[in-house]
Structures are given as C-alpha cells and as structure tokens.
Amino acid sequence: MDHFHVAIIMDGNGRWAQGRGLPRVAGHRAGATAVRRVVEAAPNLGIKTLTLYAFSEDNWSRPAREVTALMKLLGRYLVDETGRCIKNGVRLEAIGRRDRLPAPLVTLLEQAERKTARCRRLHLRLALDYSSRRTILDTALRLGNSVTEETFSEALGPDVDLLIRTSGEQRLSDFLLWECAYAEMVFTPRMWPTFTGEDLAQAVDEFHRRDRRFGRVACEDDARRTA
C-alpha cells in the first residue's frame, strides 16, 4: 500500500487517571507519552499518515480548568517534540480551527509546522478544535459550484484506511466522517495512556487480515482459479 493512513481517537485519559485516584490532567500527561510511543512505532509499520484526535470542538464544554491544562500540555508537547520530529523525519500539521486556540499555542503550532515541513517519513496530523461536520460544511461552502467528489476529497485530506478507538467506546464522535467512508475500524478496551507500539502493530495486523472489497465481490471464475 503506497499511502497507509491510520487515524486514532485517543480516548480514556480521564477515566484512566480517575481509576487510579489521580486528577484527570495526570491522564492527559500519560496520554502524551503514549503519543510519543505510537509516533515512533508508526513508520516501521508502513504508516505514512497518522491523524490523532487531540481536542474536539465538543471538548470546549469540559471544565475550564481541564481545558486550560490541556492547552498547556499541547504547547509543552510541541516544545518537547518538534526537535524529535525533525530528527525522525516526522512532518507535523494541525487540522481544525485555530481562531479559538490560545495565541501562544497557535504560534507554537505554526513554528512546528514550518520547521518540520520538509520531513517525509511520517505525516503526523493533530486534530485540534476539530469537528468533521463543520469541516465538511466549510469545505463545501469554500468550493462552491466547482465542488466534485475528487476536489472535495483532495481538500479534506487522504482517506483513512484504519481507524482505531481506545477505551472501549465504539463511535466516530464527529471525527473524519468523509475520510472514514471505507475505513476498517478497530475498537480496543485499552485506555489511551496504556496504548503501546505493540498495540498499534496488532491493530495493523488485524487490518491486513481483513478483506477490503469496497462493495465488489469476486466472480466465481476468479474463485475457482485461486482455489
């Protein structure tokens, strides 16, 4: 596969922390460590694009203290990881709205995108203040009468091959709805802070075992020839 795109809904940080008697922000810190593990493992599994659901539009409804801590944690991640991304050939890009993010975080995002722009080993996309419905609507309005399926798909980004969601939940939660039209899905009960490169490898192995027909069926003659 020339372009293998994996998207992950990183779920369970808060529940993981609360189950250990820790504040929810401790779960988000542990989740940031899991991000590093997964980013380091992804290229060796043939993954070319990795999209991580870091902060949804709906997450603004969380307690202000938790949102503030998340914004600071994202900024710290960018400070700590940009150099590592350059060293490992990881291009970093943010998708979603930026006008509601803290100005210092936007500055760090723009710096990280600029510094990693030439990296080609892995394209890491962080979905921040992201809503797939809003993105679809905004894209349709922007393209106007010139919209086609091809131009629409090009504007949104690459189709997802494999979607992973942690913590046992089994829904898309307004994440890459168009791009996941033919995605294979793997739902794991493992909480995101405990997710490892080996867990990612197992999900990729399961993906490769599946028969992706995209609505087609093999004719009987083909079946007999391969029997």
Buried (B, 14 or more C-beta within 10 A) or exposed (E): EEEBBBBBBBBBBBBBBEEEEBBBBBBBBBBBEBBBBBBBBBBEBEBBBBBBBBBBBEBEEBEEEBBEBBBBBBBEBBEEBBEEBBEBEBBBBBBBBBEEBEEEBBEBBEEBBEBBEEBEBBBBBBBBBBBBEBBBEEBEEEBEEEBEEEEBBEBBBBBBBBBBBBBEEEEBBBBBBBBBEEBBBBBBEBBBBEBEBEBBBEBBEEBEEEEEEEEEEEEEEEEEEEE
